[in-house]
Amino acid sequence: MNSVKLRTANIRDAKDILHIYSYYVEHTAITFEYTVPTEEDFGQRIASTLEKYPYLVAIREGKILGYAYAGPFVGRAAYDWSAEVSIYLDPRERGQGLGRRLYESLENALRQMGILNLYACIGYPEIPDAYLTPNSFQFHSHLGYTKVGEFHNCGYKFRTWYHMIWMEKIIGEHQNIQPPIRPYLPENR
């Protein structure tokens, strides 16, 4: 794990990041997206995220192994101190501590911005199957997230209905007069 480096993603990483994401679109219900985005569209997603939030990649010997990013939670001004987080790893890299390392780095960057609440939107199976297990729920629970909501049979993929849950983690102190959030300033975009 020491040979793995973390850095801020850039749009030149779109092809490699999309390669990881496409596995989840095509073979899992972890994302409810049906069609793999184009490389151009995915690059736009990265650029859009980086306008305000961190988007991190884990790299070993020049190869992207996984990524984590944050985005707006709901999108209204009163929610500025909250962010939605996501993570995807190359399936061969799971279970080795990389996800924890990426999320801890993402959490630190968000804390420095003044973000207080983190939210994860997670597909959840009523009965685990080949496309979706409770692993994401367990991963987030292990990192201190708690389940705060559940939507039943709201995602349909692979001819199966899946639930969706929201998990929350508080990472900062809520004050009566809350300072505004600061922009994400990566060392190297």
N, CA, C and O of each residue as an XYZ file, in Angstrom:
756
protein
N       0.831     -1.205      0.000
C       0.000      0.000      0.000
C       0.867      1.258      0.000
O       0.410      2.318     -0.427
N       2.118      1.157      0.474
C       2.995      2.324      0.504
C       3.328      2.826     -0.891
O       3.638      4.004     -1.064
N       3.269      1.948     -1.893
C       3.590      2.374     -3.253
C       2.424      3.103     -3.919
O       2.565      3.609     -5.032
N       1.286      3.158     -3.252
C       0.116      3.843     -3.800
C       0.174      5.317     -3.429
O       0.378      5.669     -2.267
N      -0.006      6.167     -4.420
C      -0.031      7.620     -4.224
C      -1.434      8.134     -4.493
O      -2.138      7.623     -5.364
N      -1.834      9.145     -3.740
C      -3.114      9.805     -3.965
C      -2.846     11.191     -4.521
O      -1.902     11.869     -4.114
N      -3.688     11.599     -5.456
C      -3.593     12.957     -5.994
C      -4.961     13.372     -6.503
O      -5.876     12.558     -6.632
N      -5.076     14.667     -6.787
C      -6.304     15.183     -7.383
C      -6.392     14.729     -8.837
O      -5.412     14.783     -9.580
N      -7.564     14.287     -9.221
C      -7.806     13.870    -10.604
C      -7.820     15.088    -11.522
O      -7.935     16.227    -11.067
N      -7.703     14.829    -12.809
C      -7.897     15.875    -13.816
C      -8.583     15.229    -15.016
O      -8.713     14.007    -15.075
N      -9.014     16.032    -15.952
C      -9.798     15.478    -17.062
C      -8.975     14.519    -17.930
O      -9.543     13.691    -18.642
N      -7.650     14.626    -17.876
C      -6.819     13.675    -18.618
C      -6.928     12.252    -18.038
O      -6.550     11.280    -18.692
N      -7.446     12.144    -16.808
C      -7.638     10.841    -16.175
C      -8.960     10.193    -16.569
O      -9.227      9.056    -16.179
N      -9.777     10.883    -17.323
C     -11.141     10.411    -17.605
C     -11.170      8.993    -18.168
O     -11.980      8.176    -17.730
N     -10.312      8.691    -19.117
C     -10.332      7.369    -19.744
C     -10.066      6.264    -18.717
O     -10.766      5.252    -18.698
N      -9.064      6.457    -17.871
C      -8.710      5.433    -16.889
C      -9.760      5.311    -15.785
O     -10.076      4.206    -15.343
N     -10.293      6.436    -15.347
C     -11.343      6.410    -14.325
C     -12.602      5.761    -14.902
O     -13.255      4.956    -14.239
N     -12.928      6.115    -16.125
C     -14.102      5.544    -16.784
C     -13.963      4.032    -16.950
O     -14.956      3.307    -16.882
N     -12.754      3.560    -17.164
C     -12.524      2.116    -17.275
C     -12.972      1.411    -15.984
O     -13.589      0.348    -16.041
N     -12.665      1.998    -14.834
C     -13.098      1.434    -13.549
C     -14.608      1.538    -13.432
O     -15.275      0.557    -13.103
N     -15.151      2.716    -13.699
C     -16.588      2.939    -13.535
C     -17.413      2.047    -14.459
O     -18.483      1.582    -14.068
N     -16.936      1.804    -15.670
C     -17.708      1.018    -16.636
C     -17.995     -0.386    -16.110
O     -19.053     -0.946    -16.397
N     -17.071     -0.960    -15.347
C     -17.326     -2.270    -14.745
C     -18.581     -2.216    -13.883
O     -19.418     -3.116    -13.953
N     -18.720     -1.178    -13.077
C     -19.854     -1.065    -12.155
C     -21.164     -0.811    -12.907
O     -22.222     -1.288    -12.496
N     -21.088     -0.065    -13.997
C     -22.291      0.171    -14.811
C     -22.741     -1.129    -15.471
O     -23.925     -1.466    -15.444
N     -21.809     -1.847    -16.054
C     -22.152     -3.018    -16.861
C     -22.407     -4.295    -16.063
O     -23.138     -5.173    -16.523
N     -21.814     -4.412    -14.872
C     -21.855     -5.692    -14.153
C     -22.449     -5.630    -12.748
O     -22.561     -6.660    -12.083
N     -22.830     -4.438    -12.286
C     -23.348     -4.336    -10.921
C     -24.543     -3.380    -10.861
O     -24.831     -2.640    -11.802
N     -25.211     -3.429     -9.734
C     -26.252     -2.449     -9.428
C     -25.747     -1.466     -8.375
O     -26.542     -0.811     -7.701
N     -24.433     -1.363     -8.236
C     -23.845     -0.382     -7.326
C     -24.153      1.023     -7.833
O     -24.438      1.923     -7.043
N     -24.096      1.209     -9.137
C     -24.608      2.427     -9.747
C     -25.893      2.048    -10.469
O     -25.993      0.964    -11.044
N     -26.860      2.933    -10.438
C     -28.116      2.666    -11.146
C     -28.070      3.206    -12.573
O     -29.091      3.230    -13.260
N     -26.916      3.632    -13.011
C     -26.747      4.073    -14.396
C     -26.766      2.838    -15.303
O     -26.157      1.820    -14.972
N     -27.450      2.919    -16.422
C     -27.558      1.789    -17.363
C     -26.471      1.792    -18.431
O     -25.991      0.733    -18.835
N     -26.085      2.974    -18.884
C     -25.190      3.112    -20.020
C     -23.894      3.771    -19.588
O     -23.904      4.764    -18.861
N     -22.783      3.218    -20.035
C     -21.480      3.798    -19.722
C     -21.377      5.152    -20.423
O     -21.593      5.240    -21.632
N     -21.049      6.207    -19.672
C     -20.902      7.524    -20.299
C     -19.734      7.529    -21.294
O     -18.853      6.671    -21.238
N     -19.745      8.491    -22.187
C     -18.602      8.653    -23.090
C     -17.434      9.224    -22.291
O     -17.616      9.792    -21.214
N     -16.251      9.063    -22.831
C     -15.064      9.626    -22.187
C     -15.189     11.148    -22.058
O     -14.795     11.725    -21.044
N     -15.733     11.784    -23.081
C     -15.921     13.234    -23.043
C     -16.895     13.638    -21.932
O     -16.625     14.568    -21.172
N     -18.020     12.938    -21.843
C     -18.989     13.228    -20.782
C     -18.380     13.008    -19.398
O     -18.614     13.784    -18.471
N     -17.599     11.943    -19.275
C     -16.995     11.647    -17.986
C     -15.959     12.717    -17.623
O     -15.851     13.113    -16.462
N     -15.206     13.178    -18.610
C     -14.265     14.277    -18.369
C     -14.982     15.528    -17.889
O     -14.483     16.246    -17.022
N     -16.168     15.788    -18.462
C     -16.975     16.935    -18.018
C     -17.437     16.761    -16.579
O     -17.482     17.729    -15.820
N     -17.777     15.543    -16.200
C     -18.178     15.274    -14.812
C     -17.021     15.598    -13.856
O     -17.213     16.229    -12.817
N     -15.834     15.155    -14.228
C     -14.654     15.417    -13.392
C     -14.421     16.919    -13.280
O     -14.241     17.440    -12.180
N     -14.424     17.620    -14.419
C     -14.187     19.070    -14.428
C     -15.234     19.802    -13.602
O     -14.907     20.717    -12.846
N     -16.484     19.403    -13.743
C     -17.566     20.038    -12.999
C     -17.396     19.837    -11.493
O     -17.586     20.772    -10.715
N     -17.043     18.632    -11.087
C     -16.811     18.359     -9.667
C     -15.691     19.229     -9.131
O     -15.819     19.821     -8.060
N     -14.581     19.309     -9.880
C     -13.404     20.048     -9.411
C     -13.611     21.558     -9.326
O     -12.765     22.261     -8.772
N     -14.711     22.064     -9.859
C     -14.986     23.492     -9.710
C     -15.200     23.858     -8.251
O     -14.983     25.006     -7.863
N     -15.627     22.889     -7.431
C     -15.895     23.189     -6.019
C     -15.420     22.107     -5.056
O     -15.116     22.406     -3.902
N     -15.350     20.855     -5.508
C     -15.127     19.732     -4.599
C     -13.893     18.919     -4.976
O     -13.409     19.007     -6.104
N     -13.383     18.127     -4.032
C     -12.258     17.241     -4.340
C     -12.676     16.031     -5.165
O     -13.788     15.518     -5.036
N     -11.765     15.596     -6.005
C     -11.923     14.379     -6.814
C     -10.542     13.728     -6.802
O      -9.622     14.213     -7.460
N     -10.395     12.650     -6.070
C      -9.090     12.050     -5.833
C      -8.936     10.721     -6.554
O      -9.903      9.980     -6.726
N      -7.716     10.430     -6.971
C      -7.402      9.138     -7.567
C      -6.257      8.504     -6.785
O      -5.402      9.196     -6.231
N      -6.260      7.172     -6.753
C      -5.173      6.392     -6.168
C      -4.410      5.759     -7.320
O      -5.002      5.159     -8.217
N      -3.093      5.900     -7.287
C      -2.251      5.457     -8.408
C      -1.091      4.608     -7.898
O      -0.452      4.936     -6.898
N      -0.835      3.519     -8.601
C       0.358      2.705     -8.361
C       1.035      2.475     -9.704
O       0.411      1.979    -10.643
N       2.289      2.830     -9.794
C       3.073      2.642    -11.017
C       2.359      3.185    -12.249
O       2.343      2.549    -13.303
N       1.771      4.367    -12.104
C       1.116      5.049    -13.213
C      -0.289      4.569    -13.530
O      -0.920      5.097    -14.445
N      -0.801      3.580    -12.800
C      -2.134      3.023    -13.071
C      -3.118      3.473    -11.997
O      -2.847      3.355    -10.802
N      -4.270      3.993    -12.440
C      -5.310      4.406    -11.498
C      -6.015      3.157    -10.975
O      -6.509      2.333    -11.745
N      -6.049      3.039     -9.645
C      -6.624      1.870     -8.972
C      -8.015      2.133     -8.424
O      -8.781      1.204     -8.168
N      -8.333      3.412     -8.246
C      -9.626      3.768     -7.683
C      -9.734      5.273     -7.577
O      -8.764      6.001     -7.791
N     -10.938      5.729     -7.242
C     -11.162      7.159     -7.120
C     -12.307      7.423     -6.152
O     -13.175      6.578     -5.935
N     -12.281      8.612     -5.581
C     -13.344      9.059     -4.670
C     -13.547     10.543     -4.908
O     -12.602     11.277     -5.198
N     -14.790     10.973     -4.782
C     -15.080     12.378     -5.023
C     -16.283     12.803     -4.198
O     -17.021     11.979     -3.658
N     -16.457     14.113     -4.119
C     -17.611     14.681     -3.414
C     -18.373     15.570     -4.380
O     -17.859     15.992     -5.416
N     -19.599     15.835     -4.010
C     -20.437     16.724     -4.803
C     -21.481     17.353     -3.913
O     -21.549     17.049     -2.722
N     -22.288     18.219     -4.470
C     -23.295     18.902     -3.655
C     -24.343     17.936     -3.128
O     -24.714     16.970     -3.794
N     -24.803     18.210     -1.940
C     -25.927     17.489     -1.377
C     -27.142     18.376     -1.574
O     -27.255     19.414     -0.922
N     -28.021     18.007     -2.428
C     -29.278     18.676     -2.772
C     -29.063     19.901     -3.660
O     -29.791     20.041     -4.643
N     -28.125     20.786     -3.386
C     -27.862     21.893     -4.287
C     -28.488     23.225     -3.920
O     -28.553     24.120     -4.762
N     -28.944     23.380     -2.709
C     -29.457     24.670     -2.232
C     -28.444     25.267     -1.262
O     -27.692     24.530     -0.624
N     -28.414     26.583     -1.142
C     -27.406     27.269     -0.339
C     -27.355     26.790      1.110
O     -26.272     26.696      1.688
N     -28.484     26.493      1.692
C     -28.507     26.067      3.096
C     -27.808     24.726      3.311
O     -27.469     24.377      4.442
N     -27.589     23.968      2.221
C     -26.909     22.674      2.319
C     -25.410     22.770      2.025
O     -24.744     21.740      1.919
N     -24.870     23.977      1.892
C     -23.469     24.137      1.499
C     -22.488     23.408      2.418
O     -21.393     23.064      1.974
N     -22.835     23.163      3.659
C     -21.938     22.524      4.616
C     -22.065     21.001      4.584
O     -21.484     20.300      5.413
N     -22.825     20.507      3.626
C     -23.014     19.068      3.438
C     -22.518     18.683      2.051
O     -22.551     19.493      1.124
N     -22.055     17.437      1.914
C     -21.588     16.952      0.616
C     -21.941     15.481      0.466
O     -21.966     14.731      1.442
N     -22.213     15.079     -0.774
C     -22.421     13.666     -1.085
C     -21.085     13.094     -1.548
O     -20.374     13.727     -2.328
N     -20.746     11.915     -1.077
C     -19.460     11.287     -1.404
C     -19.679      9.979     -2.151
O     -20.689      9.302     -1.959
N     -18.722      9.633     -3.004
C     -18.766      8.389     -3.773
C     -17.360      7.837     -3.920
O     -16.375      8.574     -3.898
N     -17.292      6.534     -4.070
C     -16.002      5.872     -4.249
C     -16.170      4.665     -5.161
O     -17.172      3.953     -5.092
N     -15.175      4.444     -6.018
C     -15.144      3.266     -6.882
C     -13.704      2.779     -6.956
O     -12.779      3.566     -7.157
N     -13.528      1.475     -6.791
C     -12.200      0.867     -6.884
C     -12.172     -0.151     -8.006
O     -13.186     -0.774     -8.320
N     -11.009     -0.315     -8.604
C     -10.812     -1.444     -9.499
C     -11.196     -2.683     -8.680
O     -10.697     -2.854     -7.568
N     -12.062     -3.540     -9.199
C     -12.528     -4.690     -8.410
C     -11.403     -5.546     -7.836
O     -11.585     -6.179     -6.796
N     -10.253     -5.578     -8.489
C      -9.122     -6.378     -7.996
C      -8.431     -5.725     -6.804
O      -7.589     -6.352     -6.161
N      -8.774     -4.479     -6.504
C      -8.108     -3.741     -5.425
C      -8.939     -3.691     -4.140
O      -8.489     -3.127     -3.143
N     -10.118     -4.261     -4.148
C     -10.977     -4.209     -2.961
C     -10.411     -5.077     -1.841
O      -9.731     -6.073     -2.087
N     -10.709     -4.676     -0.606
C     -10.323     -5.451      0.556
C      -8.879     -5.309      0.981
O      -8.378     -6.131      1.749
N      -8.186     -4.265      0.489
C      -6.774     -4.087      0.810
C      -6.494     -2.762      1.517
O      -5.334     -2.394      1.707
N      -7.545     -2.046      1.906
C      -7.369     -0.792      2.625
C      -7.337      0.444      1.747
O      -7.261      1.564      2.253
N      -7.394      0.254      0.440
C      -7.333      1.398     -0.472
C      -8.568      2.283     -0.341
O      -8.454      3.509     -0.355
N      -9.747      1.675     -0.214
C     -10.980      2.452     -0.073
C     -10.943      3.322      1.160
O     -11.314      4.494      1.104
N     -10.498      2.766      2.277
C     -10.371      3.542      3.514
C      -9.416      4.720      3.305
O      -9.708      5.848      3.701
N      -8.290      4.444      2.687
C      -7.289      5.504      2.476
C      -7.847      6.630      1.605
O      -7.657      7.805      1.920
N      -8.529      6.283      0.519
C      -9.123      7.297     -0.351
C     -10.179      8.108      0.396
O     -10.190      9.336      0.322
N     -11.070      7.417      1.119
C     -12.144      8.117      1.828
C     -11.594      9.001      2.945
O     -12.096     10.105      3.157
N     -10.576      8.538      3.659
C      -9.994      9.371      4.714
C      -9.364     10.626      4.132
O      -9.473     11.700      4.724
N      -8.712     10.510      2.995
C      -8.125     11.674      2.338
C      -9.213     12.625      1.846
O      -9.093     13.842      1.992
N     -10.274     12.068      1.264
C     -11.406     12.876      0.811
C     -12.037     13.594      1.999
O     -12.326     14.788      1.929
N     -12.248     12.868      3.077
C     -12.845     13.451      4.279
C     -11.984     14.600      4.821
O     -12.516     15.637      5.216
N     -10.674     14.423      4.842
C      -9.779     15.491      5.314
C      -9.877     16.725      4.436
O      -9.906     17.847      4.942
N      -9.929     16.531      3.125
C     -10.060     17.674      2.208
C     -11.385     18.395      2.434
O     -11.435     19.625      2.423
N     -12.455     17.635      2.637
C     -13.769     18.242      2.870
C     -13.807     18.969      4.217
O     -14.401     20.041      4.326
N     -13.183     18.393      5.228
C     -13.115     19.034      6.537
C     -12.380     20.383      6.424
O     -12.808     21.372      7.019
N     -11.291     20.421      5.672
C     -10.535     21.669      5.480
C     -11.365     22.727      4.762
O     -11.154     23.924      4.957
N     -12.296     22.294      3.942
C     -13.193     23.232      3.254
C     -14.253     23.796      4.199
O     -14.847     24.838      3.924
N     -14.485     23.098      5.316
C     -15.542     23.502      6.240
C     -16.811     22.683      6.101
O     -17.838     23.024      6.689
N     -16.752     21.590      5.318
C     -17.897     20.686      5.190
C     -18.090     19.980      6.531
O     -17.117     19.574      7.168
N     -19.347     19.834      6.959
C     -19.661     19.237      8.257
C     -20.338     17.872      8.151
O     -20.083     16.990      8.972
N     -21.189     17.693      7.157
C     -21.971     16.462      7.018
C     -21.623     15.789      5.702
O     -21.579     16.431      4.653
N     -21.374     14.474      5.773
C     -21.137     13.689      4.567
C     -22.304     12.727      4.378
O     -22.817     12.159      5.342
N     -22.718     12.550      3.118
C     -23.812     11.649      2.787
C     -23.396     10.707      1.670
O     -22.742     11.111      0.708
N     -23.784      9.451      1.810
C     -23.526      8.455      0.774
C     -24.860      7.834      0.374
O     -25.623      7.376      1.224
N     -25.129      7.826     -0.914
C     -26.334      7.220     -1.482
C     -25.925      5.847     -2.008
O     -25.081      5.744     -2.899
N     -26.528      4.789     -1.450
C     -26.034      3.439     -1.682
C     -27.163      2.518     -2.143
O     -28.217      2.450     -1.512
N     -26.931      1.811     -3.249
C     -27.855      0.763     -3.650
C     -27.805     -0.356     -2.627
O     -26.733     -0.722     -2.146
N     -28.977     -0.900     -2.294
C     -29.024     -1.909     -1.244
C     -29.997     -3.017     -1.657
O     -31.132     -2.733     -2.042
N     -29.557     -4.273     -1.579
C     -30.425     -5.366     -2.004
C     -31.317     -5.868     -0.873
O     -30.887     -5.968      0.277
N     -32.548     -6.178     -1.212
C     -33.388     -6.865     -0.228
C     -32.812     -8.266      0.004
O     -32.738     -8.752      1.133
N     -32.406     -8.898     -1.105
C     -31.726    -10.186     -1.054
C     -30.447    -10.032     -1.880
O     -30.534     -9.749     -3.075
N     -29.266    -10.206     -1.286
C     -28.021    -10.074     -2.057
C     -28.021    -10.998     -3.272
O     -28.524    -12.120     -3.217
N     -27.450    -10.507     -4.363
C     -27.384    -11.300     -5.583
C     -26.059    -11.039     -6.287
O     -25.169    -10.402     -5.725
N     -25.929    -11.523     -7.499
C     -24.678    -11.386     -8.246
C     -24.369     -9.935     -8.612
O     -23.226     -9.617     -8.939
N     -25.367     -9.051     -8.562
C     -25.184     -7.665     -8.982
C     -25.030     -6.684     -7.814
O     -24.482     -5.595     -7.982
N     -25.515     -7.073     -6.634
C     -25.477     -6.150     -5.501
C     -25.503     -6.914     -4.184
O     -26.352     -7.775     -3.956
N     -24.555     -6.574     -3.331
C     -24.472     -7.133     -1.980
C     -24.505     -5.963     -0.995
O     -24.473     -4.809     -1.423
N     -24.568     -6.229      0.300
C     -24.523     -5.126      1.269
C     -23.102     -4.637      1.572
O     -22.902     -3.942      2.567
N     -22.116     -4.982      0.743
C     -20.723     -4.600      1.016
C     -20.525     -3.096      1.162
O     -19.779     -2.659      2.039
N     -21.177     -2.299      0.325
C     -21.006     -0.849      0.414
C     -21.570     -0.324      1.734
O     -20.964      0.538      2.371
N     -22.713     -0.836      2.136
C     -23.283     -0.477      3.438
C     -22.304     -0.832      4.555
O     -22.074     -0.024      5.454
N     -21.734     -2.016      4.507
C     -20.794     -2.464      5.535
C     -19.525     -1.616      5.534
O     -19.018     -1.258      6.598
N     -19.015     -1.295      4.360
C     -17.821     -0.446      4.243
C     -18.069      0.906      4.899
O     -17.267      1.361      5.715
N     -19.175      1.546      4.544
C     -19.484      2.860      5.110
C     -19.719      2.776      6.618
O     -19.274      3.651      7.360
N     -20.406      1.741      7.074
C     -20.624      1.564      8.510
C     -19.292      1.456      9.243
O     -19.109      2.051     10.304
N     -18.374      0.700      8.673
C     -17.045      0.518      9.275
C     -16.293      1.847      9.385
O     -15.461      2.022     10.276
N     -16.587      2.776      8.483
C     -15.919      4.083      8.499
C     -16.687      5.135      9.300
O     -16.329      6.313      9.267
N     -17.729      4.732     10.015
C     -18.428      5.645     10.902
C     -19.701      6.259     10.353
O     -20.272      7.147     10.986
N     -20.158      5.813      9.201
C     -21.424      6.301      8.651
C     -22.581      5.544      9.305
O     -22.452      4.369      9.650
N     -23.702      6.225      9.468
C     -24.901      5.580      9.987
C     -26.021      5.715      8.960
O     -26.105      6.700      8.228
N     -26.869      4.707      8.929
C     -28.011      4.722      8.012
C     -29.044      5.715      8.523
O     -29.452      5.661      9.683
N     -29.468      6.633      7.635
C     -30.446      7.651      8.027
C     -31.721      7.606      7.193
O     -32.670      8.335      7.480
N     -31.756      6.767      6.169
C     -32.966      6.677      5.356
C     -32.904      5.515      4.390
O     -31.828      5.049      4.018
N     -34.088      5.052      3.987
C     -34.172      3.956      3.029
C     -35.372      4.168      2.107
O     -36.472      4.492      2.556
N     -35.138      3.981      0.827
C     -36.184      4.034     -0.183
C     -36.335      2.622     -0.725
O     -35.349      1.993     -1.109
N     -37.548      2.130     -0.757
C     -37.793      0.736     -1.109
C     -38.101      0.559     -2.593
O     -38.914      1.281     -3.170
N     -37.429     -0.423     -3.195
C     -37.674     -0.798     -4.591
C     -37.724      0.409     -5.518
O     -38.634      0.541     -6.337
N     -36.744      1.277     -5.380
C     -36.749      2.500     -6.193
C     -35.800      2.441     -7.380
O     -35.867      3.298     -8.261
N     -34.913      1.445     -7.424
C     -33.981      1.309     -8.533
C     -34.175     -0.028     -9.223
O     -34.154     -1.076     -8.577
N     -34.363      0.008    -10.531
C     -34.611     -1.214    -11.295
C     -33.473     -1.414    -12.281
O     -33.268     -0.603    -13.184
N     -32.737     -2.501    -12.100
C     -31.616     -2.808    -12.981
C     -31.445     -4.322    -13.014
O     -31.648     -4.994    -12.003
N     -31.077     -4.850    -14.153
C     -30.908     -6.289    -14.337
C     -32.179     -7.066    -13.948
O     -32.115     -8.143    -13.356
N     -33.312     -6.492    -14.296
C     -34.621     -7.115    -14.070
C     -34.891     -7.393    -12.588
O     -35.582     -8.345    -12.227
N     -34.323     -6.534    -11.751
C     -34.486     -6.667    -10.302
C     -34.702     -5.293     -9.686
O     -34.090     -4.314    -10.112
N     -35.566     -5.222     -8.689
C     -35.772     -3.991     -7.936
C     -34.828     -3.956     -6.748
O     -34.664     -4.944     -6.032
N     -34.204     -2.790     -6.552
C     -33.269     -2.602     -5.437
C     -33.698     -1.415     -4.585
O     -34.316     -0.467     -5.070
N     -33.359     -1.492     -3.326
C     -33.566     -0.370     -2.413
C     -32.400      0.602     -2.571
O     -31.382      0.278     -3.183
N     -32.561      1.772     -2.021
C     -31.503      2.762     -1.950
C     -31.509      3.297     -0.520
O     -32.558      3.630      0.030
N     -30.323      3.371      0.066
C     -30.222      3.912      1.419
C     -29.316      5.132      1.418
O     -28.426      5.276      0.580
N     -29.569      5.998      2.377
C     -28.695      7.140      2.633
C     -27.958      6.874      3.934
O     -28.550      6.434      4.920
N     -26.656      7.146      3.925
C     -25.845      7.051      5.136
C     -25.205      8.413      5.382
O     -24.946      9.169      4.446
N     -24.955      8.712      6.650
C     -24.469     10.032      7.049
C     -23.295      9.901      8.007
O     -23.241      8.979      8.821
N     -22.363     10.831      7.900
C     -21.258     10.944      8.847
C     -21.036     12.423      9.129
O     -20.881     13.222      8.206
N     -21.021     12.778     10.391
C     -20.761     14.162     10.798
C     -19.259     14.297     11.048
O     -18.690     13.538     11.833
N     -18.615     15.263     10.380
C     -17.158     15.410     10.496
C     -16.733     16.766     11.061
O     -15.538     17.040     11.171
N     -17.689     17.607     11.417
C     -17.333     18.925     11.936
C     -18.339     19.399     12.959
O     -19.365     18.763     13.202
N     -18.021     20.524     13.547
C     -18.864     21.095     14.599
C     -19.853     22.090     14.005
O     -19.469     22.998     13.267
N     -21.112     21.914     14.327
C     -22.166     22.826     13.882
C     -22.257     23.989     14.862
O     -22.374     23.782     16.070
N     -22.204     25.212     14.338
C     -22.221     26.410     15.174
C     -23.449     27.255     14.851
O     -24.045     27.121     13.782
N     -23.815     28.124     15.784
C     -24.943     29.028     15.537
C     -24.637     30.004     14.421
O     -25.512     30.326     13.617
N     -23.398     30.480     14.364
C     -22.948     31.330     13.258
C     -21.846     30.541     12.558
O     -20.694     30.535     12.993
N     -22.217     29.881     11.472
C     -21.311     28.964     10.783
C     -20.481     29.712      9.746
O     -21.037     30.391      8.882
N     -19.141     29.593      9.823
C     -18.308     30.224      8.788
C     -18.627     29.623      7.412
O     -19.000     28.453      7.323
N     -18.484     30.406      6.351
C     -18.735     29.871      5.006
C     -17.691     28.813      4.651
O     -16.582     28.819      5.185
N     -18.057     27.909      3.748
C     -17.091     26.911      3.313
C     -16.027     27.587      2.455
O     -16.257     28.641      1.862
N     -14.872     26.960      2.404
C     -13.758     27.457      1.607
C     -13.664     26.628      0.331
O     -14.098     25.476      0.319
N     -13.117     27.175     -0.722
C     -12.989     26.391     -1.959
C     -11.962     25.275     -1.796
O     -11.029     25.384     -1.000
N     -12.146     24.219     -2.551
C     -11.155     23.132     -2.587
C      -9.975     23.616     -3.410
O     -10.137     24.026     -4.559
N      -8.798     23.568     -2.826
C      -7.591     24.017     -3.513
C      -6.586     22.881     -3.591
O      -5.764     22.729     -2.688
N      -6.633     22.091     -4.636
C      -5.661     20.987     -4.764
C      -4.280     21.523     -5.082
O      -4.122     22.575     -5.700
N      -3.297     20.776     -4.645
C      -1.915     21.177     -4.956
C      -1.630     21.089     -6.438
O      -0.949     21.944     -7.005
N      -2.161     20.035     -7.070
C      -1.880     19.851     -8.500
C      -3.114     19.269     -9.189
O      -3.496     18.123     -8.953
N      -3.707     20.060    -10.018
C      -4.903     19.586    -10.730
C      -4.507     18.878    -11.964
O      -5.367     18.403    -12.706
